[in-house]
Amino acid sequence: MTPPSEFGSTYAAAGVDIEAGDRAVELMKEWVKKASRPEVVGGLGGFAGLFDASALARYERPLLASATDGVGTKVDIARRMGVYDTIGHDLVGMVVDDLVVCGAEPLFMTDYICVGKVYPERVAAIVKGIAEGCALAGCALVGGETAEHPGLLAADDFDVAGAGTGVVEADRVLGADRIRTGDAVIAMKSSGLHSNGYSLVRHVLFDKAGWELDREVPEFGRTLGAELLEPTRIYALDCLALTRTTEVHAFSHITGGGLASNLARVIPDGLRAEVDRSTWTPDPVFRLVGEAGSVERPELEKTLNMGVGMMAVVPAESVDVALATLADRGVDAWVGGEILDRAAGDTEAVTLTGDYAS
C-alpha cells in the first residue's frame, strides 16, 4: 500500500491557480467598465450579468436575437506573437455582425476564455480587446468566464468564445423575404482576412512556404504577423446607421465559407445574386495566399472573404443614400452586384462573374 504523502493534494498542485484568476479579474475590471450601457445593472463579479429589460418597452413586439462564435485558429497567431489585446475585436466582430444581419441592435455579450495557465496580464489584455470591441459595436460586456485547463492545454495555449444578444422589432426583421428583383448588392470592404480561413492560411504560409511571422512583406508594408493579426472590422453600428437612413432588405456577414455561400443564405427561391469581381481589388494577402500555396481561385473564394466583410441588399433607389451613409462613417463600399430572376432549373443562388480588378 502506498503511504500517504506528508501533505494532501491541492488545486494549485493540480495546476489551477485561483489567486492568479482573482488577479486577472481585478486587472480586467477597468476595461469592462468601458463596455457598458445604461441598461446594465450591477458590475463585474456576480454569477450572472444583469440587463434591465424594461428598456425594451419601447418596442411593440421585440424579438431577441442571439449568436455565438469564436475566432478559430487565429488565436495561434496571437499566441505566437505574444499580442493579446486585439483578438477580442475579432471575437466581438464575429458575434455582433451575425446579430445585425437580421437588423438586430446588439445589446450585450459574454465571453469565455480557456487557458492552459492563467497569466493575469495576458487574460486582462484579451478582455481589454473584447471590451474595446463591444464599445465599437455599442453593446455591453456584462460578464464572462476564465477557465484554467492544465493537462488539457499547454501553459501558453488559449481559446476564446463569446455569445451575444440583440433586439429587433418584429416587423423590421431583415432577410430573404424582403429581397426583390432589381435590388442592388452593396459590398463593404474587409480589413483583411478577418477571422476565417486561418487553418488554410497557416498551412500555406507556414508549412508550405516556410514564412516566419517577423518576415517583412513589401506588399503589406509591414510584417507577416502584423498582417495576419489585423483585427476584424466591426460593422454593427454602420449597418444600423444604414437601416436608419434608407431602406435595407438584407445583410450578409461574409465569414467562413466565403462570399457566395454566405450571401446565398439570404437569397430567396426564384431569385439570384450576380456579383461582379471587377468592382473591387482584394488586398495583397489574398493573392499571396493563393500564390504561396498554389490555391485555385474557387478554393480561395469558398474559404476567405476576398476583401468583402459585409454585404447589404438594398432597393436600387436606395444606393446613393446607402453609399453616402457608409462613406460618412468611413466604410469603403461600392455596388458589387444585383439581384436577378433565377431561371427554371438554376440551382445557383449566387454567381461571381468577371475577374478581380488589378
Secondary structure as a PSIPRED ss2 file (coil, helix, strand):
# PSIPRED VFORMAT (PSIPRED V4.0)

   1 M C   1.000  0.000  0.000
   2 T C   1.000  0.000  0.000
   3 P C   1.000  0.000  0.000
   4 P C   1.000  0.000  0.000
   5 S C   1.000  0.000  0.000
   6 E C   1.000  0.000  0.000
   7 F C   1.000  0.000  0.000
   8 G C   1.000  0.000  0.000
   9 S C   1.000  0.000  0.000
  10 T C   1.000  0.000  0.000
  11 Y C   1.000  0.000  0.000
  12 A C   1.000  0.000  0.000
  13 A C   1.000  0.000  0.000
  14 A C   1.000  0.000  0.000
  15 G C   1.000  0.000  0.000
  16 V C   1.000  0.000  0.000
  17 D C   1.000  0.000  0.000
  18 I H   0.000  1.000  0.000
  19 E H   0.000  1.000  0.000
  20 A H   0.000  1.000  0.000
  21 G H   0.000  1.000  0.000
  22 D H   0.000  1.000  0.000
  23 R H   0.000  1.000  0.000
  24 A H   0.000  1.000  0.000
  25 V H   0.000  1.000  0.000
  26 E H   0.000  1.000  0.000
  27 L H   0.000  1.000  0.000
  28 M H   0.000  1.000  0.000
  29 K H   0.000  1.000  0.000
  30 E H   0.000  1.000  0.000
  31 W H   0.000  1.000  0.000
  32 V H   0.000  1.000  0.000
  33 K H   0.000  1.000  0.000
  34 K C   1.000  0.000  0.000
  35 A C   1.000  0.000  0.000
  36 S C   1.000  0.000  0.000
  37 R C   1.000  0.000  0.000
  38 P C   1.000  0.000  0.000
  39 E C   1.000  0.000  0.000
  40 V E   0.000  0.000  1.000
  41 V E   0.000  0.000  1.000
  42 G C   1.000  0.000  0.000
  43 G C   1.000  0.000  0.000
  44 L C   1.000  0.000  0.000
  45 G C   1.000  0.000  0.000
  46 G C   1.000  0.000  0.000
  47 F C   1.000  0.000  0.000
  48 A C   1.000  0.000  0.000
  49 G C   1.000  0.000  0.000
  50 L E   0.000  0.000  1.000
  51 F E   0.000  0.000  1.000
  52 D C   1.000  0.000  0.000
  53 A H   0.000  1.000  0.000
  54 S H   0.000  1.000  0.000
  55 A H   0.000  1.000  0.000
  56 L H   0.000  1.000  0.000
  57 A H   0.000  1.000  0.000
  58 R H   0.000  1.000  0.000
  59 Y C   1.000  0.000  0.000
  60 E C   1.000  0.000  0.000
  61 R C   1.000  0.000  0.000
  62 P E   0.000  0.000  1.000
  63 L E   0.000  0.000  1.000
  64 L E   0.000  0.000  1.000
  65 A E   0.000  0.000  1.000
  66 S E   0.000  0.000  1.000
  67 A E   0.000  0.000  1.000
  68 T E   0.000  0.000  1.000
  69 D E   0.000  0.000  1.000
  70 G E   0.000  0.000  1.000
  71 V C   1.000  0.000  0.000
  72 G C   1.000  0.000  0.000
  73 T C   1.000  0.000  0.000
  74 K H   0.000  1.000  0.000
  75 V H   0.000  1.000  0.000
  76 D H   0.000  1.000  0.000
  77 I H   0.000  1.000  0.000
  78 A H   0.000  1.000  0.000
  79 R H   0.000  1.000  0.000
  80 R H   0.000  1.000  0.000
  81 M H   0.000  1.000  0.000
  82 G C   1.000  0.000  0.000
  83 V C   1.000  0.000  0.000
  84 Y C   1.000  0.000  0.000
  85 D C   1.000  0.000  0.000
  86 T C   1.000  0.000  0.000
  87 I H   0.000  1.000  0.000
  88 G H   0.000  1.000  0.000
  89 H H   0.000  1.000  0.000
  90 D H   0.000  1.000  0.000
  91 L H   0.000  1.000  0.000
  92 V H   0.000  1.000  0.000
  93 G H   0.000  1.000  0.000
  94 M H   0.000  1.000  0.000
  95 V H   0.000  1.000  0.000
  96 V H   0.000  1.000  0.000
  97 D H   0.000  1.000  0.000
  98 D H   0.000  1.000  0.000
  99 L H   0.000  1.000  0.000
 100 V H   0.000  1.000  0.000
 101 V H   0.000  1.000  0.000
 102 C H   0.000  1.000  0.000
 103 G C   1.000  0.000  0.000
 104 A C   1.000  0.000  0.000
 105 E E   0.000  0.000  1.000
 106 P E   0.000  0.000  1.000
 107 L E   0.000  0.000  1.000
 108 F E   0.000  0.000  1.000
 109 M E   0.000  0.000  1.000
 110 T E   0.000  0.000  1.000
 111 D E   0.000  0.000  1.000
 112 Y E   0.000  0.000  1.000
 113 I E   0.000  0.000  1.000
 114 C E   0.000  0.000  1.000
 115 V E   0.000  0.000  1.000
 116 G C   1.000  0.000  0.000
 117 K C   1.000  0.000  0.000
 118 V C   1.000  0.000  0.000
 119 Y C   1.000  0.000  0.000
 120 P H   0.000  1.000  0.000
 121 E H   0.000  1.000  0.000
 122 R H   0.000  1.000  0.000
 123 V H   0.000  1.000  0.000
 124 A H   0.000  1.000  0.000
 125 A H   0.000  1.000  0.000
 126 I H   0.000  1.000  0.000
 127 V H   0.000  1.000  0.000
 128 K H   0.000  1.000  0.000
 129 G H   0.000  1.000  0.000
 130 I H   0.000  1.000  0.000
 131 A H   0.000  1.000  0.000
 132 E H   0.000  1.000  0.000
 133 G H   0.000  1.000  0.000
 134 C H   0.000  1.000  0.000
 135 A H   0.000  1.000  0.000
 136 L H   0.000  1.000  0.000
 137 A H   0.000  1.000  0.000
 138 G C   1.000  0.000  0.000
 139 C C   1.000  0.000  0.000
 140 A E   0.000  0.000  1.000
 141 L E   0.000  0.000  1.000
 142 V E   0.000  0.000  1.000
 143 G E   0.000  0.000  1.000
 144 G E   0.000  0.000  1.000
 145 E E   0.000  0.000  1.000
 146 T E   0.000  0.000  1.000
 147 A E   0.000  0.000  1.000
 148 E E   0.000  0.000  1.000
 149 H C   1.000  0.000  0.000
 150 P E   0.000  0.000  1.000
 151 G C   1.000  0.000  0.000
 152 L C   1.000  0.000  0.000
 153 L E   0.000  0.000  1.000
 154 A C   1.000  0.000  0.000
 155 A C   1.000  0.000  0.000
 156 D C   1.000  0.000  0.000
 157 D C   1.000  0.000  0.000
 158 F E   0.000  0.000  1.000
 159 D E   0.000  0.000  1.000
 160 V E   0.000  0.000  1.000
 161 A E   0.000  0.000  1.000
 162 G E   0.000  0.000  1.000
 163 A E   0.000  0.000  1.000
 164 G E   0.000  0.000  1.000
 165 T E   0.000  0.000  1.000
 166 G E   0.000  0.000  1.000
 167 V E   0.000  0.000  1.000
 168 V E   0.000  0.000  1.000
 169 E E   0.000  0.000  1.000
 170 A H   0.000  1.000  0.000
 171 D H   0.000  1.000  0.000
 172 R H   0.000  1.000  0.000
 173 V C   1.000  0.000  0.000
 174 L C   1.000  0.000  0.000
 175 G C   1.000  0.000  0.000
 176 A H   0.000  1.000  0.000
 177 D H   0.000  1.000  0.000
 178 R H   0.000  1.000  0.000
 179 I C   1.000  0.000  0.000
 180 R C   1.000  0.000  0.000
 181 T C   1.000  0.000  0.000
 182 G C   1.000  0.000  0.000
 183 D C   1.000  0.000  0.000
 184 A E   0.000  0.000  1.000
 185 V E   0.000  0.000  1.000
 186 I E   0.000  0.000  1.000
 187 A E   0.000  0.000  1.000
 188 M E   0.000  0.000  1.000
 189 K E   0.000  0.000  1.000
 190 S C   1.000  0.000  0.000
 191 S C   1.000  0.000  0.000
 192 G C   1.000  0.000  0.000
 193 L C   1.000  0.000  0.000
 194 H C   1.000  0.000  0.000
 195 S C   1.000  0.000  0.000
 196 N C   1.000  0.000  0.000
 197 G C   1.000  0.000  0.000
 198 Y H   0.000  1.000  0.000
 199 S H   0.000  1.000  0.000
 200 L H   0.000  1.000  0.000
 201 V H   0.000  1.000  0.000
 202 R H   0.000  1.000  0.000
 203 H H   0.000  1.000  0.000
 204 V H   0.000  1.000  0.000
 205 L H   0.000  1.000  0.000
 206 F H   0.000  1.000  0.000
 207 D H   0.000  1.000  0.000
 208 K H   0.000  1.000  0.000
 209 A C   1.000  0.000  0.000
 210 G C   1.000  0.000  0.000
 211 W C   1.000  0.000  0.000
 212 E C   1.000  0.000  0.000
 213 L C   1.000  0.000  0.000
 214 D C   1.000  0.000  0.000
 215 R C   1.000  0.000  0.000
 216 E E   0.000  0.000  1.000
 217 V E   0.000  0.000  1.000
 218 P C   1.000  0.000  0.000
 219 E C   1.000  0.000  0.000
 220 F C   1.000  0.000  0.000
 221 G C   1.000  0.000  0.000
 222 R E   0.000  0.000  1.000
 223 T E   0.000  0.000  1.000
 224 L H   0.000  1.000  0.000
 225 G H   0.000  1.000  0.000
 226 A H   0.000  1.000  0.000
 227 E H   0.000  1.000  0.000
 228 L H   0.000  1.000  0.000
 229 L C   1.000  0.000  0.000
 230 E C   1.000  0.000  0.000
 231 P C   1.000  0.000  0.000
 232 T C   1.000  0.000  0.000
 233 R C   1.000  0.000  0.000
 234 I C   1.000  0.000  0.000
 235 Y C   1.000  0.000  0.000
 236 A H   0.000  1.000  0.000
 237 L H   0.000  1.000  0.000
 238 D H   0.000  1.000  0.000
 239 C H   0.000  1.000  0.000
 240 L H   0.000  1.000  0.000
 241 A H   0.000  1.000  0.000
 242 L H   0.000  1.000  0.000
 243 T H   0.000  1.000  0.000
 244 R H   0.000  1.000  0.000
 245 T H   0.000  1.000  0.000
 246 T C   1.000  0.000  0.000
 247 E C   1.000  0.000  0.000
 248 V C   1.000  0.000  0.000
 249 H C   1.000  0.000  0.000
 250 A E   0.000  0.000  1.000
 251 F E   0.000  0.000  1.000
 252 S E   0.000  0.000  1.000
 253 H E   0.000  0.000  1.000
 254 I C   1.000  0.000  0.000
 255 T C   1.000  0.000  0.000
 256 G C   1.000  0.000  0.000
 257 G C   1.000  0.000  0.000
 258 G H   0.000  1.000  0.000
 259 L H   0.000  1.000  0.000
 260 A H   0.000  1.000  0.000
 261 S H   0.000  1.000  0.000
 262 N H   0.000  1.000  0.000
 263 L H   0.000  1.000  0.000
 264 A H   0.000  1.000  0.000
 265 R C   1.000  0.000  0.000
 266 V C   1.000  0.000  0.000
 267 I C   1.000  0.000  0.000
 268 P C   1.000  0.000  0.000
 269 D C   1.000  0.000  0.000
 270 G C   1.000  0.000  0.000
 271 L E   0.000  0.000  1.000
 272 R E   0.000  0.000  1.000
 273 A E   0.000  0.000  1.000
 274 E E   0.000  0.000  1.000
 275 V E   0.000  0.000  1.000
 276 D E   0.000  0.000  1.000
 277 R H   0.000  1.000  0.000
 278 S H   0.000  1.000  0.000
 279 T H   0.000  1.000  0.000
 280 W C   1.000  0.000  0.000
 281 T C   1.000  0.000  0.000
 282 P C   1.000  0.000  0.000
 283 D C   1.000  0.000  0.000
 284 P H   0.000  1.000  0.000
 285 V H   0.000  1.000  0.000
 286 F H   0.000  1.000  0.000
 287 R H   0.000  1.000  0.000
 288 L H   0.000  1.000  0.000
 289 V H   0.000  1.000  0.000
 290 G H   0.000  1.000  0.000
 291 E H   0.000  1.000  0.000
 292 A H   0.000  1.000  0.000
 293 G H   0.000  1.000  0.000
 294 S C   1.000  0.000  0.000
 295 V C   1.000  0.000  0.000
 296 E C   1.000  0.000  0.000
 297 R H   0.000  1.000  0.000
 298 P H   0.000  1.000  0.000
 299 E H   0.000  1.000  0.000
 300 L H   0.000  1.000  0.000
 301 E H   0.000  1.000  0.000
 302 K C   1.000  0.000  0.000
 303 T C   1.000  0.000  0.000
 304 L C   1.000  0.000  0.000
 305 N C   1.000  0.000  0.000
 306 M C   1.000  0.000  0.000
 307 G C   1.000  0.000  0.000
 308 V E   0.000  0.000  1.000
 309 G E   0.000  0.000  1.000
 310 M E   0.000  0.000  1.000
 311 M E   0.000  0.000  1.000
 312 A E   0.000  0.000  1.000
 313 V E   0.000  0.000  1.000
 314 V E   0.000  0.000  1.000
 315 P C   1.000  0.000  0.000
 316 A H   0.000  1.000  0.000
 317 E H   0.000  1.000  0.000
 318 S H   0.000  1.000  0.000
 319 V H   0.000  1.000  0.000
 320 D H   0.000  1.000  0.000
 321 V H   0.000  1.000  0.000
 322 A H   0.000  1.000  0.000
 323 L H   0.000  1.000  0.000
 324 A H   0.000  1.000  0.000
 325 T H   0.000  1.000  0.000
 326 L H   0.000  1.000  0.000
 327 A H   0.000  1.000  0.000
 328 D H   0.000  1.000  0.000
 329 R C   1.000  0.000  0.000
 330 G C   1.000  0.000  0.000
 331 V C   1.000  0.000  0.000
 332 D C   1.000  0.000  0.000
 333 A E   0.000  0.000  1.000
 334 W E   0.000  0.000  1.000
 335 V E   0.000  0.000  1.000
 336 G E   0.000  0.000  1.000
 337 G E   0.000  0.000  1.000
 338 E E   0.000  0.000  1.000
 339 I E   0.000  0.000  1.000
 340 L E   0.000  0.000  1.000
 341 D E   0.000  0.000  1.000
 342 R C   1.000  0.000  0.000
 343 A C   1.000  0.000  0.000
 344 A C   1.000  0.000  0.000
 345 G C   1.000  0.000  0.000
 346 D C   1.000  0.000  0.000
 347 T C   1.000  0.000  0.000
 348 E C   1.000  0.000  0.000
 349 A C   1.000  0.000  0.000
 350 V E   0.000  0.000  1.000
 351 T E   0.000  0.000  1.000
 352 L E   0.000  0.000  1.000
 353 T E   0.000  0.000  1.000
 354 G C   1.000  0.000  0.000
 355 D C   1.000  0.000  0.000
 356 Y C   1.000  0.000  0.000
 357 A C   1.000  0.000  0.000
 358 S C   1.000  0.000  0.000
